[in-house]
């Protein structure tokens, strides 16, 4: 199952009640095993979390349920992340990685 890196830009300071609802929502996502890692950046301008979901649409659905999303003040980037190494475990030799799909080149960037 893919992982998704979610980066939510906090353009304005949310109301305390919104933050409380966000933290309750986040705890529930952690308890369900959907959100694996979460926390803000040092200056509290971005909320960052990692989601396990079967598809990018499912990951977006999780993120759109976050109370921080409902005030319209926090744009979201969702990045599909193919985690290969974690805590020193995983492939560290080039030949051990799966081949990239043929259409994943940088030509469109």
C-alpha positions, 0 to 999 in steps of 0.5 A: 500500500502506498504512502502519501506525504501530506503538507498543509500550508497554514496561511493563517492561525486557525482558531483554537477550536479548529486546532482541538478538532484537528488534534482529535481527528489526528489521534483517531487517524493514528489509532486507525493506522491511517496516519503514521507520522505527524507534526508541524514544522518549527515555525508552525506554518506547515502541518506535515503527516504521512498517510497509508492509503490504497490510492491518491484519491483515498489519501485525498479523502483522508486529508479533506476530512481534516478539520484544518481543511474545512476553514479554507485557509490551509492549502494541501500538497499530496505527494505519493511516496514510495518508501524504500528505507525505514529505520535502516531497513530496505534496499541500499543497492541500486539493483535492489530497487524496482524499475520505474514505469516507462512514463515516469520521466522528467520530460513534463516538468 
